[in-house]
Amino acid sequence: MKIENWNVNANKVRVWAEAQDEEDPQIKAIILSLGLGDAAPNDEMRSTYWTAIRSIGGNMDGFPSARKGRESSLSDEQQIVVDGVEQAVMNAFAGIPTDSHDLLLSVIVPHGRTGGVYADWAALVNSMKKNAHNYMLKSIKENRWDGLALEDGVPQITPTPTKVKEVADEA
């Protein structure tokens, strides 16, 4: 595995692992494998450690999956930041007590033509993660964020202008 791919993928797993039980033997094995992969002398050894990490974590809840589809337009550094923020969003929802899930699922509904309600808590969380992802990428594309600026883990994004402001700017 090339070092650039290792850095992006390993960072996703690191952020995810930080939110897990550090005493879990599987998490310990993943963290150890990440350290070994970081110190690996070549692509072949990194691939070996990555295979171990995927094998151990692949069936664990929330384990980051590999990106599918076309190549990202983000730099490696931006991809690492975006991935970290996405995982932080998921971790924030994981911190909401389960006895509040039914309440939130009844009043937070999919936007637009989708209609209905979220099937379960995981569907709501995945939707929020996707919304965060789309907003960050749109912010980068519109030059409202460089994809890197964080303050205490919070992206420093210039908000989308409101319609009232746009009309005033045109006058």
C-alpha positions in Angstrom: 0.0 0.0 0.0 1.4 3.4 -1.0 2.2 5.7 1.9 -0.3 8.3 0.7 -3.1 5.7 0.8 -1.9 4.4 4.1 -2.0 7.9 5.7 -5.6 8.5 4.5 -6.9 5.1 5.5 -5.0 4.8 8.7 -6.2 8.2 9.9 -9.9 7.2 9.3 -9.3 4.1 11.4 -7.4 6.0 14.1 -10.2 8.5 14.5 -12.7 5.7 14.7 -10.6 3.7 17.2 -10.3 6.7 19.5 -14.0 6.6 20.1 -14.0 2.9 21.0 -13.3 1.0 24.2 -9.5 1.1 24.5 -9.5 -2.1 26.6 -11.2 -4.1 23.8 -8.5 -6.6 22.6 -9.6 -6.0 19.0 -9.1 -2.3 19.3 -5.7 -2.9 20.9 -4.7 -5.1 18.0 -5.9 -2.5 15.5 -3.9 0.3 17.2 -0.8 -1.9 17.4 -1.2 -2.8 13.7 -1.5 1.0 12.9 1.7 1.6 14.7 3.5 -1.2 12.9 2.2 0.1 9.6 3.3 3.6 10.3 6.8 2.2 10.9 6.7 -0.2 7.9 9.8 0.1 5.6 7.9 -0.5 2.4 4.5 -0.7 0.6 4.3 -4.5 0.9 4.6 -4.4 4.7 2.0 -1.6 4.9 -0.4 -3.8 2.8 0.2 -6.7 5.2 -0.7 -4.5 8.2 -3.7 -3.0 6.4 -5.1 -6.5 5.6 -4.8 -7.3 9.3 -6.6 -4.1 10.3 -9.4 -4.7 7.8 -9.8 -8.3 9.0 -10.0 -7.4 12.6 -12.2 -4.3 12.3 -14.3 -5.2 9.3 -17.2 -6.6 11.3 -17.1 -4.0 14.1 -19.8 -1.3 14.3 -18.8 1.9 12.5 -15.5 0.6 11.2 -14.6 3.0 8.3 -15.0 1.4 4.9 -12.8 2.1 2.0 -13.9 4.9 -0.4 -15.5 3.6 -3.6 -15.8 5.2 -7.0 -13.7 7.9 -8.6 -10.6 9.4 -7.1 -11.1 12.2 -4.6 -10.5 15.8 -5.7 -9.2 16.5 -2.2 -5.5 16.6 -1.2 -4.4 13.9 1.2 -4.4 16.5 4.0 -7.9 17.7 3.2 -9.1 14.1 3.0 -7.7 13.3 6.4 -9.4 16.4 7.9 -12.8 15.7 6.2 -12.6 12.0 7.3 -11.8 13.1 10.9 -14.7 15.5 11.0 -17.1 12.9 9.6 -16.1 10.5 12.3 -16.4 13.2 15.0 -20.0 13.8 13.8 -20.7 10.1 14.2 -19.1 10.1 17.6 -21.2 13.1 18.7 -24.4 11.2 17.8 -23.0 8.1 19.5 -22.9 10.2 22.7 -26.6 10.8 22.7 -28.2 8.4 25.2 -30.2 5.6 23.7 -33.3 6.5 25.7 -33.4 9.7 23.5 -33.2 7.9 20.2 -37.0 7.3 19.8 -37.8 11.0 20.5 -35.2 12.2 18.0 -36.2 9.7 15.3 -39.8 10.9 15.6 -39.0 14.6 15.1 -35.9 14.6 12.8 -37.0 13.4 9.4 -35.3 13.1 6.0 -35.3 16.3 4.0 -37.0 16.8 0.7 -39.0 14.3 -1.3 -37.8 11.3 0.6 -40.6 11.7 3.1 -41.2 9.3 5.9 -38.9 8.8 8.8 -35.4 7.3 9.3 -35.6 3.5 9.6 -33.4 3.5 12.7 -30.7 5.4 14.6 -27.9 4.3 12.3 -29.8 5.6 9.3 -30.2 9.0 10.9 -26.5 9.1 11.9 -25.4 8.1 8.4 -27.6 10.8 6.9 -26.1 13.4 9.3 -22.6 12.2 8.3 -23.5 12.5 4.6 -24.9 16.0 5.2 -21.7 17.0 6.9 -19.6 15.5 4.1 -21.6 17.3 1.4 -21.4 20.6 3.2 -17.7 20.4 3.7 -17.0 19.5 0.1 -19.4 22.3 -1.1 -17.6 24.7 1.2 -14.2 23.8 -0.3 -15.5 24.0 -3.8 -17.0 27.5 -3.1 -13.8 28.6 -1.4 -15.5 29.2 1.9 -13.1 26.7 3.6 -9.7 25.4 2.7 -10.4 21.9 4.0 -7.8 22.2 6.6 -8.7 25.0 9.1 -9.9 23.5 12.4 -10.3 25.0 15.8 -10.6 22.5 18.6 -11.7 19.9 16.0 -14.4 22.2 14.5 -14.1 23.2 10.8 -13.7 26.9 10.4 -16.2 27.3 7.5 -17.6 30.6 6.3 -21.4 30.0 6.4 -23.4 30.0 3.2 -24.7 33.5 2.6 -28.4 34.0 3.4 -30.7 35.0 0.6 -31.4 38.4 2.2 -27.6 39.1 2.2 -27.3 38.1 -1.4 -30.1 40.4 -2.4 -28.5 43.3 -0.4 -25.2 42.6 -2.0 -26.7 42.9 -5.5 -28.4 46.2 -4.7 
